[in-house]
Amino acid sequence: MRLTRLGMLLSLIGVTMLAVLGGLPSLAAAQRSGGQGSGDQAQLIPLYDSGNPDDWTEACAQANGSGDGSWIVADIGEGGGPGDATAPVWAKVIDHCYSYGRASVIGYVWTGYGEGGQANIAGIESQINAWYSFYPGAIAGIFFDGVSDDIPGTTASNRNFYRTLASYVHTREGDNDEVVFNFGANPGSDWMLNGSDAGNSDIVVTFEGSYDTPGENPYISWTQAAWEASYPANDFAALIYHAPDQIATPQPASACGSLARQHIGYVYVGTSYDQLPPYFDTLLTGAWQGNC
């Protein structure tokens, strides 16, 4: 049920159904239904909110569905990925998400920065299997968190570790399934993009952190690595949290002003991951126009 498999059909059905039911949920969504913006950006939305139907409906109904579509990350176990069994409330919001034809859902898996080697791979693969078995037909890929070039405190490379995980996802459901590597910072090189198609990441999160909070990896002091300019913008994502919404520092305008110039194809600006920010609609409008 991934958007890129059914994108055109779902988009046409979704827009038609919504029109019959009284229109799209917002002005921003209505603008996007007419086609892609100029240089538009999609979203990678970490939505770890216990399956809140209101947040999921808003995110799924309004996400920018251009290109390969947007992605919403589900984390049912609150850092534990798929949890221990199917969660009915999550099954409902995930399935409903696809009715809009704008975004696909990928499952969260923590990787521990490659520590534990092959034994850790086996545990991670069991979480991947759980996502697909608990929510059959509804998971379009995996968001691997805690990724790094090397095992922390060592010079041991993680390349084979993460290429093995990417290959596991890509060969399990076919090349269509998405693999996201969350480094949270610029990787030292492009190894996760220059290997075999099966072993590559589809999206690399090169920034994750606070907008301007001191000591929390602030976005305002982040710059891209030079090597990233050699790849398409839709290979990269940035996740900004603790972005204020006060009048003195309005969001997402200030963050979007920088992201638009930083070769980032997938964007998210919010206050936290357990609810959508009050300016979510504005974020989507800016991204649709390529201004975020």
Residue pairs with C-beta under 8 A, 6 or more apart in sequence:
1 98
1 104
1 137
1 138
1 140
2 104
2 140
2 141
2 176
2 177
2 178
3 10
3 65
3 68
3 69
3 98
3 101
3 102
3 103
3 104
3 140
4 68
4 69
4 104
4 176
5 176
6 98
6 101
7 65
7 69
7 101
9 101
10 98
10 99
10 100
10 101
11 65
11 101
11 102
12 101
13 101
14 99
14 100
14 101
14 102
15 24
15 33
15 101
17 99
18 24
18 25
18 61
18 100
23 30
24 30
24 33
24 61
25 57
25 58
25 61
25 62
26 62
26 281
27 281
27 285
28 62
28 281
28 282
28 284
28 285
28 288
29 61
29 62
29 284
31 285
31 288
32 62
32 64
32 65
32 66
32 284
32 288
36 66
36 67
36 288
37 66
37 288
37 289
37 290
38 289
38 290
39 289
39 290
40 64
40 66
40 67
40 287
40 288
40 289
40 290
41 64
41 233
41 259
41 260
41 264
41 265
41 266
41 267
41 287
41 288
41 290
41 292
42 63
42 64
42 65
42 66
42 67
42 68
42 69
42 70
42 71
42 234
42 265
42 266
42 267
42 287
43 63
43 64
43 70
43 71
43 103
43 266
43 267
43 268
43 283
43 284
43 287
44 70
44 71
44 73
44 180
44 203
44 205
44 237
44 239
44 266
44 267
44 268
45 59
45 63
45 70
45 71
45 72
45 73
45 103
45 268
46 73
46 75
46 108
46 143
46 239
46 268
46 273
47 55
47 56
47 59
47 72
47 73
47 74
47 273
47 276
48 73
48 74
48 75
48 78
48 108
48 273
48 274
49 55
49 56
49 273
49 274
49 275
50 89
50 274
51 76
51 87
51 89
51 90
51 92
51 93
52 93
52 275
53 89
53 92
53 93
53 96
55 275
55 276
56 72
56 93
56 94
56 96
56 97
57 93
57 96
58 276
58 280
59 72
59 97
59 103
59 276
59 280
60 72
60 96
60 97
60 98
60 99
60 100
60 102
60 103
61 100
61 102
62 102
62 280
62 281
62 284
63 69
63 70
63 72
63 100
63 102
63 103
63 284
64 70
64 102
64 284
64 287
64 288
65 100
65 101
65 102
65 103
66 288
67 234
68 234
69 102
69 103
69 104
70 102
70 103
70 104
70 266
71 103
71 104
71 105
71 106
71 140
71 141
71 143
71 178
71 180
71 203
71 266
72 97
72 103
72 104
72 105
72 106
73 105
73 106
73 107
73 108
73 143
73 180
74 90
74 94
74 105
74 106
74 107
74 108
75 81
75 108
75 273
76 82
76 83
76 87
76 90
76 108
77 83
77 84
77 108
79 110
80 110
81 107
81 108
81 109
81 110
81 127
81 130
81 131
82 107
82 127
82 130
82 131
82 134
82 135
83 130
83 134
85 134
86 134
86 135
87 134
90 135
91 134
91 135
91 138
94 105
94 135
94 138
94 139
95 138
97 103
97 104
97 105
98 104
98 105
98 138
104 140
104 141
104 178
105 138
105 139
105 140
106 139
106 140
106 141
106 142
106 143
106 178
106 180
107 127
107 128
107 131
107 135
107 139
107 141
107 142
107 143
108 142
108 143
108 145
109 124
109 127
109 128
109 131
109 142
109 143
109 144
109 145
110 145
110 146
111 120
111 124
111 144
111 145
111 146
111 147
111 162
111 165
112 120
112 146
113 146
113 147
113 148
113 151
113 152
113 158
114 120
114 147
114 148
114 150
114 151
114 156
114 158
114 161
114 162
115 151
115 152
116 123
117 161
120 161
121 161
121 164
121 165
124 144
124 165
125 165
125 168
128 142
128 165
128 168
128 169
128 172
131 139
131 142
132 139
132 172
132 173
140 176
140 177
140 178
141 169
141 177
141 178
141 179
141 180
141 202
142 165
142 169
142 177
142 178
142 179
142 180
143 180
143 182
144 162
144 165
144 179
144 180
144 181
144 182
145 182
146 182
147 158
147 162
147 181
147 182
147 183
147 184
148 158
148 183
149 157
149 158
149 159
149 183
149 187
149 188
149 189
149 191
150 156
150 157
150 158
151 158
159 191
159 192
159 195
162 181
162 192
162 201
163 192
163 195
163 196
163 199
163 200
164 199
165 179
166 179
166 181
166 192
166 198
166 199
166 200
166 201
167 196
167 198
167 199
169 177
169 179
170 177
170 179
170 197
170 198
170 199
171 198
175 197
175 198
178 202
178 203
179 200
179 201
179 202
179 203
180 201
180 202
180 203
180 204
180 205
180 237
181 192
181 201
181 203
181 204
181 205
182 205
182 208
182 239
183 204
183 205
183 206
184 205
184 207
184 208
184 209
184 217
184 239
185 206
185 207
185 208
185 217
186 206
186 207
186 224
186 225
186 228
187 204
187 206
187 225
188 225
189 227
190 227
190 228
190 230
190 231
192 200
192 201
192 204
193 200
193 201
193 204
193 231
193 235
194 200
202 235
203 234
203 235
203 236
203 237
203 265
203 266
204 235
204 236
204 237
205 236
205 237
205 238
205 239
206 224
206 225
206 228
206 236
206 237
206 238
206 264
207 219
207 222
207 238
207 239
207 240
208 217
208 238
208 239
208 240
208 241
209 216
209 217
209 218
209 219
209 222
209 239
209 240
209 241
210 216
210 217
210 218
210 219
210 240
210 241
210 242
210 243
211 218
211 219
211 220
211 240
211 241
211 242
211 243
211 244
211 251
211 254
211 255
211 269
212 218
212 219
212 220
212 242
212 244
212 249
213 242
216 242
219 238
219 240
219 255
219 258
220 258
224 262
224 263
228 235
228 236
228 263
229 263
232 265
233 263
233 264
233 265
234 265
234 266
235 265
236 263
236 264
236 265
236 266
237 264
237 265
237 266
237 267
237 268
238 259
238 262
238 264
238 266
238 267
238 268
239 268
240 255
240 268
240 269
240 270
241 270
241 271
241 272
241 273
242 271
242 272
243 251
243 252
243 255
243 269
243 270
243 271
243 277
244 251
244 271
245 251
245 271
245 277
245 278
245 279
250 279
251 269
251 277
251 279
252 269
252 277
252 279
252 282
252 283
252 286
252 292
253 282
253 286
255 269
255 292
256 267
256 269
256 283
256 286
256 287
256 291
256 292
257 291
259 267
259 269
259 292
260 286
260 290
260 291
260 292
267 283
267 287
267 292
268 283
269 277
269 279
269 283
269 292
270 276
270 277
270 280
271 277
271 278
277 283
283 292
286 292
